[in-house]
Amino acid sequence: MKAKAAVFMGPETPFDVREFEITPPPAGYAQMELIASGICGTDVHMHKGKLAVGYPSIIGHEFVGKITDMDEAEGAKFGLKKGDNVIADIAVPCGECILCKAGDDANCVNMKVTNGGSIEVAPYLYGGYSEVNYTPLTNLVKIPEDLNPTMVTTFACPGPTAMHAFHLAALAGVDVAKTKVAVVQGLGPVGCYAVMYLHAIGVETVYAITAGDNSPREELAVNLGAKEVFNLTKMGAEAVTKRLQQENGGLGVDLCFEASGSPKAVPQGIDILRNRGVYLVPGQYSNSGGIEIQPQLITFKAIHIIGSSQYSMFDVKNYLKFLQDHPELHETVLKLGNPYKVEEINQAFEDAKAGNNIKTMLVK
C-alpha cells in the first residue's frame, strides 16, 4: 500500500508529487487517512521564501483525518479510538521553559513541530500534504461527532489562531463580547473567521477592511457579519481611516484585529483606535518589511497592543466548541473550502497565492 504526498522542493519551486510506502505507526503515534488538509498562509510564505524551512520535505500543518491504526491501549489514554476524526496539532511545546511553566505553552521558546520528520525514514509522512499522516497521540484533538470534519478543516488553523488572540485579550482584562465597534483588517481565512466570530458572540458593530478587486470576498464578509466593508484600493487609506475615526462620537473604534499580514495595516490600526483601544495583532507572520509608525499615539491614546503568534491544543478545543455552539454557521463554513487532490498541489498553490479561494484544501 502506498500514499501520495506533495514534497516541498524549495522556494518558488514546484512541488514534487511522490508515492510513499504506508507503514505501521511508531509507538505513541496514530496513522490517519486524509479527510482534508488546509493550505495555510504560512505555507505560502514558505513557498515564497519569506519563512525558512528545510527541503525536500512534506510541509502542511492543517491535517484533518480519520485514525486508521494505532496502539489501542495507548490511544485510550487520550480518549481516542480507531475511526475517530481528529485534527493534528503541529505544535510541540517543551513544557520546561518559563512560558510553558506559566501555562502559556502556545508561546514556548523551545517549540518543536510534529511535521519535521525526514521523508527518508519511515513512516515518512509527518506533514499535512499527504494522503496519510503520522502524528503523536499527544497532538491529536478529537472532532465531535456532530461536526462535519471537512467543514472543520476550513478554519482548522485560522480558527485557533484567532481564538488564541482573543484568549490573550481576555487574560489582559478585555471582554471582547462587550466591544461596541470592532474592525478586522484583511479578509483571508483568519480575517473571515474573526468577522464571523465577533458577530456571533454579539459585538454590536463589526467592520472589515480589504484591498484589491474582490467583490465576492466583500459580499462574504457581509454575510459573515460585517456591517460594512471598506476597500482601501477604491476609497484610499486616508478616507477609510477618517471614516472609522468617526466611530464612538469621533473617538475611533474599540478594537482592531490585524489579519492582513501587510505592514501598512499597522499604522492605520493605531490611527483608527480610540483612547484605550485594543489592537490584536496575529497577522504579521512573516518578514514583509518594516513600516513607520507614530509611537507617540500609543502613549497619548494609551493603546493596548497584543501580539499573538502560535496557538495551543486549548485553542483548538475552543474552536471546536465555538462551532458546536453555532450550528447555524456550519453550512456557510463548509462552502468556503475549495478542494484539490494531492496531485493538484501546484495548481492549489497558484490559486492560494492569487487569493482565488477563501480556503484552499487538499482532499483524498
N, C-alpha and C positions, 0 to 999 in steps of 0.2 A: 504494500500500500504506500502511495506517495501523495504529497500535498504540494500545491503550487504556492510560491511565495514571491513577492516583489523585492528584489535586492537593491538597496541604495548603493550606487556606484560613484557617488561624489557630487559636489555642487554643479548644477546646470548640466548634468549628465543624465541621459535616460535610464530608468530603472531596468534591471535585467530580470526577467521572469524565469524562475528555475523551479525544478521539482526536487523535493527532499523526501527522504525516507521517513515514514511515520514510525517512531519508536516508542516503547513503553515510557511513561513519565518517571523521572527520578524520584527518589524518596522526598516527600514534602511538597511535591508538585502535582498539579492536575493537568491532564490533557484535555483540550477543548476543541470542538469543531466550530468554525466561524459561523456566526449569525450575521453580524455586521461590524465593520471596523472603520471608525471615522478618520478622515484626513484633517489634522489639526493645523491651525495657522503656524504653530511652532514647527511642524514638519515642512511647511512651505518655506519658512525662514531657513531651515537646514538646507533645503534644496537650492535656495538662493545663495547659500554660503554665508548667511548672517549669524548662524549658530553652528559651532563646530561639532562634528560627530564623526566617529571613525567609520571607515568603509573598506571593503564591502560589508554590508550589514543589513539586517532587517529592522527598519525603524517602525514607528507607529505605536501609539500608546492608548488607543481608544477601542480596545478589543472587547466585544461582547460575544459570548459564545455559550455553547452547551457542554457541560462536563461529560466526557466520554470515557475517561479512565483515570483512576487514582487509587491509592490505598484507602479502602472504605473506612477502616478504623481511624486513620488519620483525618480523613475528611469529616467524619462525625464530630471530631473535636472542634471543628469550626462551623458546625451546623450545615455541612454540605454533603450532597449525595450525587451519584451519577444521574444525569438527566436534568440537573438544575441549570437554569440560565444564570449567568454571572457576568459582572463587569470585572475586568482585570485592571487593578490599580497599579500604575508603574512605579510609584514612589516607595523607596525602602529607607526609612529614617534609621539612624544609628541607635537611638534610644539612650545614648550616653552623653550627648553634648548639652550645653546649658539650655538650649531651647527645647530639646526633647524632654529633659527633666522638668521643665516648667510647663509641660503639657502642650507645647507648640511644635509638634513634630512635623507639621507642614513646612516649617522653615528650618529644618535640621541643617546644620552647617556641614554635615558629612553625608549628605543624601546620596544614595545609590539608586539604581534603576533595575527593573526586572527584565528589560529588553536589551541588556548589554551583553548577553552571552554570544559566543562565537558561532558563526554559521558553519564552521569546520568541525565542530564537536557535537555529537548527539546530546540532546534532542534537536539541536539546530534552530528550532523555531520559537524564539523568545519574543520577537516583535509582533506588532499588530497587523502587518501587511502580509498575512498568510492565511491559508485555508485551515490550518491547525495551529494552535498556540499552546505553549507550556508556561505556566505561571505558578509561583509558590502559593500554596493554600492560604498562607497568611495575607495574601494580597488580593483575594477574591471576595467580592461582595455579591451576595445572592440577590437576584432580582425577584421581587414579589410576584406571585403567580398571576395577580390581576393586572400586571403591566406587560404590554407588548414589548419584547426585547428589542425589536427593530426601532420602535418608537423611542425607547430609552436611549438608543445609540445616538440619536440626533444631537442631544446635548450631554453625552456621557462625560466629556471633558469640559466643555463650556459651562455646563450647569454647576458642577462642583467648583470650578474656577470662580464663578460669580458668588456662589454660596459662601466660599471662604472669605471673600472680600466683605460680604455682609456680616459674616461671623466676627471678623476683626472689628467692624464698625460697632457691633453690639458690645464687644469687650471694651471698647473705648467709650461706652455710655451712650451710643447713638441708637435711638429707636427708629429704625428705617421706616417701619409701618406708619409712624406718625408724621412722616415727611409730607409737607404740603405740595411742594413743587420739586420734581426731580428731572434731571436731564441725563440722557445716555448719549455719549459721543461714540459714533460708529455703529454700523448695523451688520457686522459679521455675526457669527454664531454666538459669541459671548454677549455682544450688544443686544441681539434679538432676545436672548434669554433674559437679560437684565430688564428689558422693557416689559416682557411678559410677566416676570416675577414681581416687579414693582407694582404693576397694575393689579395683579392677582391678590397681593397682600393688602391692597386698599390705599395705596398712595393716591392722593386726590388728583394730581395732575402730573402726567409723565410726558416729557418731550423727547425727541430724538434729533440728533444732528448727523448728517451724512454728506457725501460729496459725490460728484460724478453724475452720470445719467443712468439711473436705475429705478425707474418708476415702480416696477413690481416690488422691489425691496422696500420702497417707501410705503406702498399700499399694505404690505405685510406688517410693517411696524405699527400702522394704524390698527390693523386687525388684531395685533397682539396687545394693544392697549395704549399706544401713543396718541395723545390728544392732537398733536401736530408734529410734522417732520420738517426740519429746516435744512435746506440744501445749500451748502457753502459755495458750490460752483455756480448755482443760479442766483443766489442772494448776495454772495460776498460775505466774508468772515465778519467784517465790521458791522454790517446790517444785522446779522444773526446775534452778535454779541449785544448790540444795543437793544434788540427786541427782548432778549432774555433778562437783561438788566432791569427791565420794567416790572418784572415779577415782584411780588410781595411789596407793592406800593413803591416800586423804584429801588428796592434794596438788592434785588437779584434772587437767584434760586437757592433752595435749601441744600440740595445735594446734587453732585455731579459724579457720574460713573464713566470713567475713561475706558473705552473698549475699542478704540480705533487703531491703536498702535502708531499713530502719527505723532511725532514730537510737536508738531504745530498745534495739536489739540490742547496741550498742557497750558500754555499761557491763556488760551481762550477759556479753559475751565476755571482758572484762577479769576479771570475777569468777570465771569458771569455769576460767581458765587456771592451771596450776601455775607455780611459780617457774621462770623461764627458758622459759616457754611462748611460742609463736609465734602472733601474730594477723595473718592475712592479710585485708585489707580492700579488695576490689574492688567491693563492693556499694553504697556510698554515692555514687551517681552523679547526684544532684540535690540542690537545696537544700530539704530536707524539714523544716527547723527544727533548732534546737540541742537539746542534752541535757546534763545534768550528769553528770560522771564523777568518780571519785576518783583524781586523778592520782598520789597517793602510792603507789597499788597498782602503778603502772608502775615506780616506783622500788624499792619494797620487794620486789616479786616479780621485778624485772629482766626485765619482759616485753619481747619483741621484736615491735614493731608495724610491719607492712609494708603501705603503701598501694599500690594498683595501679589504673591507670585504662585507658589505651589498650592496644593490642597491635600487634604488627608482623607483617610477612609471615613472619618466622621462626616466630611462634607459630601462624599458620595452617598452615604446613607441619608443625609438630609435632602439631597437632590431627589432621591427615590421617594422619600416621604412627601416632598412637595408635589410630585407627580401623582402619588396616590390620593393626596388631599384635593387635587384639582382634575378630576376625570373629564371635565368639560374642555380641557386643553388637549386631550390625547389625539383626537382626530386631526387637529391643526398641526401639532408637532410631528405626527407621523408623515404628513405630506411634505415636510420641509427637507427630507432626506432624498438625495439623488444617488441611486445605486449603480455601481460598476463592478464587474468581475475583477478578480485579482489580476488577470492578464491584460486588463484595460487600464492598468495603473498610470501609464504615461498620459493617456487622454484625461483620466481623472485629475491628474495634477495640473494639466493645462487649464482645465475648466475651473479648478480651485483657485489657481493663480489669477485667472481672469475675473473671478468673482461671479461666475455664471450660476453658481448654486449657493443656497444658504448653507447646506451641509452636504459635503461630498463624502460618500462612504463606499467601502468595498464589501461585497457580499459574495457568498459561495454560489 
